[in-house]
């Protein structure tokens, strides 16, 4: 606590360079990182739902996610080929 008060009262904060716009909280990079983290948490909750509520074994949940990843890549590839 004392170190923080000294940091403010001695105006040591003036010597610190501001954060680059790339790493600011509202930047595209940080927003993308946040979205990926939220996606990973959603996938984790879905995995828990599969294993705990539906009784699917862990390997079955992994197989479902693997197939969804495979087919979504296939569909995205076909769509990009059709419009590209």
C-alpha positions as a Markdown table, in Angstrom:
| # | Residue | x | y | z |
|---|---|---|---|---|
| 1 | Unk | 0.0 | 0.0 | 0.0 |
| 2 | Unk | 2.8 | 2.4 | 0.9 |
| 3 | Unk | 4.6 | 1.7 | -2.4 |
| 4 | Unk | 1.5 | 2.6 | -4.3 |
| 5 | Unk | 1.0 | 5.8 | -2.4 |
| 6 | Unk | 4.6 | 6.7 | -3.0 |
| 7 | Unk | 4.2 | 5.9 | -6.7 |
| 8 | Unk | 1.3 | 8.4 | -6.9 |
| 9 | Unk | 2.7 | 11.1 | -4.6 |
| 10 | Unk | 6.2 | 11.1 | -6.1 |
| 11 | Unk | 4.6 | 11.2 | -9.6 |
| 12 | Unk | 6.6 | 8.1 | -10.7 |
| 13 | Unk | 3.7 | 7.3 | -13.1 |
| 14 | Unk | 4.9 | 10.1 | -15.4 |
| 15 | Unk | 8.0 | 8.1 | -16.3 |
| 16 | Unk | 6.0 | 5.1 | -17.6 |
| 17 | Unk | 5.4 | 5.0 | -21.3 |
| 18 | Unk | 1.8 | 4.5 | -22.4 |
| 19 | Unk | 0.6 | 1.1 | -23.7 |
| 20 | Unk | 0.8 | 0.8 | -27.5 |
| 21 | Unk | -2.5 | 1.0 | -29.3 |
| 22 | Unk | -2.0 | -2.7 | -30.3 |
| 23 | Unk | -2.2 | -3.8 | -26.7 |
| 24 | Unk | -4.9 | -1.5 | -25.5 |
| 25 | Unk | -8.0 | -3.1 | -24.1 |
| 26 | Unk | -10.2 | -2.0 | -27.0 |
| 27 | Unk | -7.7 | -2.9 | -29.8 |
| 28 | Unk | -8.5 | -5.5 | -32.4 |
| 29 | Unk | -5.7 | -7.8 | -31.0 |
| 30 | Unk | -7.1 | -7.8 | -27.5 |
| 31 | Unk | -10.7 | -8.1 | -28.7 |
| 32 | Unk | -9.7 | -11.1 | -30.8 |
| 33 | Unk | -7.9 | -12.6 | -27.8 |
| 34 | Unk | -11.0 | -12.1 | -25.6 |
| 35 | Unk | -13.2 | -13.7 | -28.3 |
| 36 | Unk | -11.0 | -16.8 | -28.5 |
| 37 | Unk | -11.0 | -17.1 | -24.7 |
| 38 | Unk | -14.8 | -16.9 | -24.6 |
| 39 | Unk | -15.0 | -19.5 | -27.4 |
| 40 | Unk | -12.7 | -21.8 | -25.4 |
| 41 | Unk | -14.8 | -21.4 | -22.3 |
| 42 | Unk | -18.0 | -22.2 | -24.3 |
| 43 | Unk | -16.3 | -25.3 | -25.7 |
| 44 | Unk | -15.3 | -26.4 | -22.2 |
| 45 | Unk | -18.9 | -25.9 | -21.0 |
| 46 | Unk | -20.2 | -27.9 | -23.9 |
| 47 | Unk | -17.7 | -30.7 | -23.2 |
| 48 | Unk | -18.9 | -30.7 | -19.5 |
| 49 | Unk | -22.5 | -30.9 | -20.7 |
| 50 | Unk | -21.7 | -33.8 | -23.0 |
| 51 | Unk | -19.9 | -35.8 | -20.4 |
| 52 | Unk | -21.9 | -34.9 | -17.2 |
| 53 | Unk | -25.4 | -34.4 | -18.4 |
| 54 | Unk | -25.6 | -36.7 | -21.5 |
| 55 | Unk | -23.2 | -39.3 | -20.1 |
| 56 | Unk | -21.0 | -39.4 | -23.3 |
| 57 | Unk | -17.5 | -40.7 | -22.5 |
| 58 | Unk | -14.7 | -38.2 | -22.7 |
| 59 | Unk | -13.3 | -39.8 | -25.8 |
| 60 | Unk | -16.8 | -39.5 | -27.4 |
| 61 | Unk | -16.9 | -35.8 | -26.7 |
| 62 | Unk | -13.4 | -35.4 | -28.2 |
| 63 | Unk | -14.6 | -37.3 | -31.3 |
| 64 | Unk | -17.6 | -35.0 | -31.6 |
| 65 | Unk | -15.4 | -31.9 | -31.5 |
| 66 | Unk | -13.0 | -33.5 | -33.9 |
| 67 | Unk | -15.8 | -34.3 | -36.4 |
| 68 | Unk | -17.3 | -30.8 | -36.0 |
| 69 | Unk | -13.9 | -29.3 | -36.7 |
| 70 | Unk | -13.4 | -31.5 | -39.7 |
| 71 | Unk | -16.8 | -30.8 | -41.2 |
| 72 | Unk | -16.7 | -27.1 | -40.5 |
| 73 | Unk | -13.3 | -26.9 | -42.3 |
| 74 | Unk | -14.8 | -28.8 | -45.2 |
| 75 | Unk | -17.8 | -26.5 | -45.5 |
| 76 | Unk | -15.6 | -23.4 | -45.2 |
| 77 | Unk | -13.3 | -24.8 | -47.9 |
| 78 | Unk | -16.2 | -25.5 | -50.2 |
| 79 | Unk | -17.8 | -22.1 | -49.7 |
| 80 | Unk | -14.5 | -20.3 | -50.2 |
| 81 | Unk | -13.9 | -22.3 | -53.4 |
| 82 | Unk | -17.4 | -21.6 | -54.7 |
| 83 | Unk | -17.0 | -17.8 | -54.1 |
| 84 | Unk | -13.3 | -17.5 | -54.7 |
